[in-house]
């Protein structure tokens, strides 16, 4: 054994990841575009996974 199991509260954070990225950062419009694209193809992915069952 390497030691006792313990809980270290400092390892966790309650800050959302969006708070780390500035409002005018290039990742924000890219993320919005990607989310829109993934929403449009979600039904196709779902159908592919269902067919594989």
N, C-alpha and C positions, 0 to 999 in steps of 0.2 A: 504494500500500500504506500502511496506517496504522501499521505496525510489525511486529516479529517475533512469530511465534506463541510463546506461552509458557504454562506451567502455573503457576497460582497456587494453592497448597494452601489458602490462607486462604479461598478461595471455597467450600470444601466442608466439610461437617460429618458426623459419624457419630452424632449424637444423633437418636433417633427423634422424630417429631412428637408422639407421645403424651406424651413427657416435658415438652413445653411447656405442656400443658393440665393444670391441677390435677385431682386425683382427684374432687373434689366439684363440678366445673364442669358447667353444664347441657349442654354439648356432648356429654359422654360418654353419657348415656342417649339423647339424640337420635341419636347415631351408631349405637348398638346397635340402636335401633328401625329406623333406616333400613337397616342391613345386613340385618336380618331380613326386612324388606319386599322388598328387592332380591333376596334369596335365593329368596323365594317366587315372584317373577315372572321369574326368570332363564330358566326353561325356555320361557316364552312369548316372551321376547325372542329367544332362540335360534331358535325355530321361525319367527319373523317374518323373521330374517336369512337363514335357510336357504331360505325360500320366495322371497326376492328374488334368489337366485343364478341 
